[in-house]
Amino acid sequence: MSTLYDTERLKKADSASILHPATVVADVAEKGPRIIAEGKGCFITDTEGKSQLDAVGGLWCMNIGYGRPEIGDAMKKASDQLGYFHTFAGSSNPAQIQLAERLVAKMPDHINKVFFGSSGSDANDSLMKIVWYYNGLRGKPEKRKIISRRQAYHGTTIASASLTGLASFHRNFGLPIAEVKHTSLPHYYREAKPGESELDFSNRLARELEDLIIAEGPETVGAFIAEPIMGAGGVITPPEGYFSAVQKVLKKHDILFICDEVVCGFGRLGDWFGHRVYDIRPDMVATAKGITSGYFPLSAAFISDEIWNVLRDGSATLGAFAHGFTYSGHPVGCAAAMANLDILQNENLIGNAADVGAYLHTSLREALGDHAHIGEIRGHGLIGAIQLMADRDTKTGFDLKHKIAARCVAAIGELGVIYRPLPTADSLAFSPPLCLTRNEADQMVDALRKGLDQVIGGLNSEERKGLAA
Ligand code: PLP
């Protein structure tokens, strides 16, 4: 490690001063955090010198890999040139214009406009407000409700936490807001009825979506939001025919499709965007994370020409589009994003995600496909999850109170690889940097197998029993 740290002092100072996100407040105040100091390629190192393969890519965002000086170089150049200027009231800067051109070229033909922010949550908030603004201009101001899915994750601001379909993000905050409704979780493995085919399951879910729309009143529903593959909700891949059935329902009721590509975008699925993999024709697209591989907080929210035309025509009556952030179109962030796009493109990292991703999924199936406590190994490209099961023959899940996924992740971490526990889905997730090599994929599989055996082999009879679905 290149720098020496006084870890104990840093831990104390952290506990004395920081409210950590998504952390049990008392835990971190008592134990202190783990402090990550450096990263290179797929590996991170903490202040005590312990290195691990980061098979989660930070929070599903480290696409190009850690420690790429090109990003810092591009940011320094941009900052030296123009450290900041706002983009309100008609101002712009060359970096945001160049980035917008490059991004829009990667969108479907009918999407040609982008709005910049700083996070995935603000991208979803912005799109939700644009749905309201757009429908107001179309003379349909009551068409405001947004339908999301149970277990989905779309962020943590008041609107995006409402879109999130996980109880822990609602409870204690009085959410979701009234405009947000949730429909069925498209997890075939756990949610299908006995004997139901994948296609029948998808069609049933589309009918349930339509039932909800009709119950709410189609004239009150403005948009549906979905990730191509649900990330934090369990890495749920869409069942066969799901998006085509859903899109038919949306079209019938004049409801927009917001595609949340915050995790799936920029190569994670072995293609530039998830909507290309699953034949989605979105009206709006939210991106963040992989747009800069996490090196700078930046989001890009895209809208279709149809929506843009209504916004443009509405200017005469509404005046300014009164929405935006101090950091919208930040020149340093846009420069970081362009250097990130260069690396993704020049080093064929998206092709690598497809290739090493396929290798990793095959290796996982070979190593663990018959494991008595793994019900499903799912995912696509370089994203996936391992579904834990107390008894896979009877599809009996473990009792979540035993936190077995978290315990497995801790054991695998000791073996040198970071996975992420997804408690609601009782799964272990991975989304490593797209520069992952086959050797590193082998390391992921090996540590996973050993860590699972260690924890599951040590369960007592009570923990082993599980709870029927
Ligand atoms: N959408 C999805 C699919 C996400 O996974 C996330 C974050 O994990 C968000 C939105 C929110 O992004 P942020 O944390 O940058 O606000």
Residues whose N, C-alpha, C, O or C-beta is under 5 A from the ligand:
A	BS01	PLP	S119 G120 S121 D122 Y153 H154 G155 E227 G231 D260 V262 V263 A288
